[in-house]
């Protein structure tokens, strides 16, 4: 089992494979941003890669992108 976490938005994802985790994280990001737009919710600025590496030292870190329609 693999786990993923998007700390800036407190979103967690898990799956049987790393690909599953990424796909679920992308879907959760789409849903989060669509709801944020719908309800005019403020969204925090994303951390930089350097900030993320420093805060999560010892963990594997990657960026995940998602298209919001």
N, C-alpha and C positions, 0 to 999 in steps of 0.2 A: 504494500500500500504506500502511495506517495501523498504528500501533503504540500499545499501551497498557501501562501499568505500574502495579501496585499495590505501592508501595514498602514499606509496613508488613509485607507478607507475601511479598515477593520473587516476585510473580506477574506474568508478562508475557503479553500477548495481541496478536495481529495479525490483520488482515483487509483485504479489498479496499475496504470502506467503513467509516466510523466506526460505523455501526450494527452491522456484523459484529464490530468490536472490542469494543463494549459487550456484545453478546450472548455472545461467547466469554468475556469477563471475568466476566460473571454466572455462566456455567456453571462456570468455574474456581473462583470463590468458593464456589458450592454444594458442589462436590467437596471443596475444601479444608476447609470447616467440617464437612461430614459425616464426613470422615476424622478431623478433630481431635476431634469428639465420640466417634467409635468408639474411638479410641486414647487418649482422655483427655489430649490434648495441650494445653498452655497456649498461649493465643493472646494476642499483644500487644495492648495498648490502641491504638485507632486514633489517628493524629495528628489534630490539629484542622485545620480548613480553613486557618487562618492559618499554622500550622506548615508545612503542605504548600505553600501559596503561596510562603512564604519560602524553603523548601528547593529548590523547583523553579521559581524565578523565570525567566521567559522561555518557559516551557512552558505549553500549555493544560492547565488542571487542572479535573477534574470528579469528582463522587462517583458511584459506581455502587452500586446496592443489589441484593441477591439474596435470595430467600426460601429458607430451609433447612428441609427437612421431616424 
